Structures are given as C-alpha cells and as structure tokens.
C-alpha cells in the first residue's frame, strides 16, 4: 500500500514538473524584430512628359533575434508618390529582406523615404515588432563617372618614378 502511494506521488510530481517547465519555456519564447540594413541602388532614369523619374531597387532587411517565428510583419515604404507595403514572416535568428524593385521616384533630387514595420495583426503590435527609419537617396550618387579605374595609381607611380629620376640627375 505504501509503495503504491509513493509511486503515484512520484508520478504526480513528475507530471507536475513536466507541465510546469513546459509552460515556463513557452512564456520565455518570443521574437524581436529590428531593421538590420537598408540599401538603395539606382537602376535608371526616364523622362516622361517633361518629368524625370528615377528608378531604384530598395531593400529593407529585418532580423528576428528571438527564438520563434514572427507573426506576419508588414513593411511600409512611403515616398512622394504613395505608400507601398509587403508582408512576410521572419524566422528565428534569421534575416528577411523586403525588396521594392524598380521603385519610381519623381525628379532628380534627393529623396527621403520613410520606412516602418509592424505586426500586420493590429492586436499583436508591440515594442518587439514595430519600428521605423528613413532612407535618403541622392541623384548625385547616380551620375556617370568617366574616370578610368586605376588611373590614379598609375599617375602616382609615374610621379614617384619621375621624382626618383630627377633626384638622381640633380645629384650628378
């Protein structure tokens, strides 16, 4: 009788501890989303009806530093023309890149793009899955550079050689 009581008590304690530790682990699992990187690459410039439009590939990389997959995250890109959104989930410990390909921007000016991200489900928004930043593009970054790559090094070597030769000639 005593052994049945000890055995059932031991089973009850094991079940209790198993349930308790599993619940504690579930409470500690979460995700934490943040912007890891942003980049813009100029693609082309087109004149349409007297207005120049610059086209960019814009990338926003989010990182999930948590240990569970995120809820659906919306990235919103706002510029002078409109708002653009994309939705994805971010795996734990991984990056997810949101790419806006051939994104048009009016004019050959500096452009400020507002980027925000948040949980798509309004009830799940919080400090661990919302944030924002700005990206600035500049047309001057896209101008053609007609210089010859490496020409500066070649010129520097010629100047050093010329100085060396002139120094020898002056010593004689």
N, C-alpha and C positions, 0 to 999 in steps of 0.2 A: 504494500500500500504506500509506504513511504517512498519507494523508488518511482512509482507512477506519478506521485505528486512532484518529486524532484524533476523527473523527465518532462512533465507538462509545464512546469515553471521554467525550465531551461528553454524549451521550445517557445514559450510565450516571450521570454526575454530576447531570444534571437530574432523572432519576428518583429518585436517592438523596435529593436536596434536597427534592423534592416529597413524598416519603413521610415524610421526617424532619420537615418543618414541619407536615404534616397531623397527625402523631402528637403533636407538641408542642401544637398547638392543642387537640386532643381532651383532653389532660391538663389544660389550663387551664380548660376548660368545666366549670361546676358550678352548683349552686343554693344559695341561702342563704335559709332561711325564718325569719321572725320575726313576732311579733304587732305589728301596726301600730296597731290600735284595738279597743276593746271598748265596747259600749253596751247598756243595758237600758232598755226603755220599758214602763211599766205599761200593761196592757191592761184588766183588770177584776178585780173581787174577787167571789167567790161563796162563800156559806155552804152547806156540805154536811155534814149530820149533826152540827151544832154546831161544826165546824171550818171556819175561813175559809181559803180558798185564793186566793192572789194569782196572777194570770197575767201573764207578762212576755214580750215579744219580746226575745230576747237575740241579739246579733250579735258575732261574733269575726272580725276581719279580719286575714288573714295576708298578708304581702308576700314576694315572691321577688325578692331583689336580685341573683340570679345571672343567667347568660346561657343557661340551658337550662330546659326544663320540669321540674318536680319529679316525683319519684316520687309515688305515691298517699299523701296525708297524711291522717291521722286526727285529728280534733279531738274531745276527750273533755270533756264538761261533767258535773261531779259536784256534786250538791246533797244535801239532807237525805233525799230520797226514793230516788234511784237514780243510775245513770250513763247518759249519753246520748252517742252518737257520730255523727259524719258523716265521710264520706271524699270528698276531691276532690284534683285536681292543681292546681298553681299555675303559671301561665305566667310566663316570664322577664320581670322588670321590671313585673309587674302585681300587683294585689291580688285576693284571693279571699275573699268573705265567707261565713261559715258562719252560718246563721240558725236559731235554735230558736224557732219561732213558738208563741204561747200556751203557754209553758212554765209548769206549775203549781208553786207553792211554798207549803208549809203555814204558816199563821199570818200575823199582821200584824206580824211582827218584821223586824229586819234579817236579811238572808240573805247568807251567804258562799258563793259558787260557785267551785269550783276548775276551772280550765281548763288542759288540757295538750294538746300536739300532738306528733306523732311520725310517722315513716315507718310506713305500715301493714305493710310487709315488715320483719320483725324484723332480717334480715341487713343492711338498708340504713340502720339508725338510727345517727345520729351527732350531733355538735355543731351541724352545719349544718341539721338538720331536726327538732330536738326543743327543747321549752321549755315553760314553764308560767307562769301568773299567777293571781291571784284577782280576782273581781269582787264588789263589795258592793252590795246593794240595801237600801233603807230605806223602810219603809212611809210614813214622814212625808213623803217626796217625792211621794206619791200622793194626799195629802189635797186635797180641793176648796178652792180659794182663791176666796172670794166677793167679793174686792175688784174694783172696777171699773177696767179698764185705763185708764191715763192720768189717773186721778183725782188722783194725787199731784202731777202737773204743773199741773193746773188749780188745785188748792189753793195751790200755791206762787205761781202768777201772781196769785191773789186777795190773798194776803198781801202781795206786793210792791206791788200797786196800793193796798191799804189803807194800807201804810206811807207810800207816796208822798203820798196824800191827807191823812193825818194830819200829815205833815211840813209841808205847805202851810198847813193850818189852824192849826197852832201858831205859824207864822211871822207870821201876821196879828195 
